[in-house]
Amino acid sequence: MSILREMSSCSLCSLPTPEEPVTADDVEGRFCCRGCSEVSATLEGRQPATTIVSRVPVRISVFPD
């Protein structure tokens, strides 16, 4: 016997959500991941849960040294 579950989609990107979607108390919607939840929160004007404090420079070269 097969039990089919109704797939819900992410409120931001429309991808399928996991069995227990990502949710947040201060953001409306059901999300596929924390990233979509944070982007939605930012778009609604809330500060994201985490902030990038510093960035590490990366050297990229198309020619070998």
N, C-alpha and C positions, 0 to 999 in steps of 0.2 A: 504494500500500500504506500502510495506517495503522498506526502503532505506538501502542498505548495504554499509558500509564504508570499504575501503581497510585497513586492519590492518597493521601497520608498526611495526617493531620489533626494540628493543634496539640495538644500535651499539656495546654494550659491552657484554650483557648477553643474548640477543636474546628474552627476554620476550616482550610481547606486550607493546607498548607505549600508554600513555593516548592520548585522542583526540588532545591535544596540547602537543607534546613531549617536554621534557626538552632539552634545547640547551644552548650553551655558545659561545660567540664570539671567544674565543681563543682555542676552541676544536672542531674538526670536528666530526659530527655525531648527531644522535637523540637518546635520552636516555629515559628510563622508569622512572628514578628518579635522584635526585641530586647526590646520592651516586655513581651511575654508571658514571655520568658526571665527578665527582671528581676523581674517580679511573682512568678513561680514561685520564684525564688531567695529573695525576701523572705519568702514563705510558708514556705519550708523553714528560715528562720532565718539565711540568709547576708546579709551587707551588700550592697546594690546596688552596681554598678560605678561609678555616678555619684551625686553628692549635690548637691542644690540648696543653694547657699551663701546666696543672698539672693533676695528676691522684689521685683519692681517693682510699686508700687501702680498700679492702673488705675482711672481715673475713668469711670464709665458713667452716662450721663444719658438719660432717656427724653424729655426736653424739649430742643429745640434752644436753644443760647445766644443 
